[in-house]
Amino acid sequence: MQIIAMLTMLIDHIGYIFFPGELAWRYVGRIAFPIYCYGLVQGHIHTSSRARYLRRLLWIALIAQVPYNLALDPGGWNVVFTLLLSAIVLVILDKLPSLWFGIPVVIAAVFLMDVLPLDYNAYGLLLVLIFRYARSYWLVLAHFVVNGFYLFYSGWLVQMVSIVPTLLIALAPGVWGFMEKKRLPRWVWWSFYPAHLAVLALLKILIFQNWVTIDWRGLLTL
């Protein structure tokens, strides 16, 4: 699971940077994000300290930010910030006496995450919530509905491929469970995102001979 997530994310980013006209790289890359959302939910459920878990996400997001700006988006916040905000929403929802009380929290978070220049924006939060609260066929249906909404709302045709790992999780739990047992050392899993972005940013600068100017004003503007 972890290896698939890392490899497909790497393929996606290589295609985005070096082969922008070839969508095949992006289709493969759509497999990665749902796995990271699923992993975030599992971490939220099983961690011994949610405070430490959130701090770890924050550190990774901060470390990855400049490499992300140099490699992928000069004026956006990297996807770990999206996952961090989603994890904070999960913590808040768990403290409420009923999920119905969480509806205003989710609506406010969706609005905030769509306003901020986050990678995946509110889509990331919605996918995390689906993996947290939906099961079996409902998991697949909810993911399909969200993807369908963003297909019409944002034209995210390539994002439809992201339902593939969800199908495995919901309809082939034995296969997915076997994949989950094969785990990498924790430091590899946590460090891969900022490390691969740093390498890609360096390669981008060396190959194109063009330094990227980070749009600090865009990062801080709502």
Sequence and secondary structure as in RCSB ss.txt:
>XXXX:A:sequence
MQIIAMLTMLIDHIGYIFFPGELAWRYVGRIAFPIYCYGLVQGHIHTSSRARYLRRLLWIALIAQVPYNLALDPG
GWNVVFTLLLSAIVLVILDKLPSLWFGIPVVIAAVFLMDVLPLDYNAYGLLLVLIFRYARSYWLVLAHFVVNGFY
LFYSGWLVQMVSIVPTLLIALAPGVWGFMEKKRLPRWVWWSFYPAHLAVLALLKILIFQNWVTIDWRGLLTL
>XXXX:A:secstr
 HHHHHHHHHHHHHHHHH TT HHHHHHHTTHHHHHHHHHHHHHHH S HHHHHHHHHHHHHHHHHHHHHHT TT
SB HHHHHHHHHHHHHHHHHSSSGGGGHHHHHHHHHHHHHS BTTHHHHHHHHHHHHH  HHHHHHHHHHHHHHH
HHHH  SGGGGGHHHHHHHHH HHHHHHHHHS   HHHHHHHHHHHHHHHHHHHHHHH       HHHHT  
